[in-house]
Amino acid sequence: MNLILVVVLLLTAATGTAVVRTRDPLDQAIVASFHGLVLGIVFTVYQAPDVALSQIAVGAVALPLMIVLALTKIRGQGR
């Protein structure tokens, strides 16, 4: 079990760093979505399935969708 925890936490650190280092907002929304999914896996490993489902719904779906919609609206106004 310890190996799984180490791997998941390292993956969380890697995806968090990738979110911060990504420059393009659209790419950042995609990476943030993947980071939300990885956090859901972390919560599942720590045996918190209710928190994991909430994290996946918000962090992997709702937040990136709102970012993409806002970017679409902002980029559409420039025409």
Stockholm file with secondary structure:
# STOCKHOLM 1.0

chainA/1-79         MNLILVVVLLLTAATGTAVVRTRDPLDQAIVASFHGLVLGIVFTVYQAPDVALSQIAVGAVALPLMIVLALTKIRGQGR
#=GR chainA/1-79 SS CHHHHHHHHHHHHHHHHHHHHCCSHHHHHHHHHHHHHHHHHHHHHTTCHHHHHHHIIIIIIIHHHHHHHHHHHHHHHTC
#=GC SS_cons        CHHHHHHHHHHHHHHHHHHHHCCSHHHHHHHHHHHHHHHHHHHHHTTCHHHHHHHIIIIIIIHHHHHHHHHHHHHHHTC
//
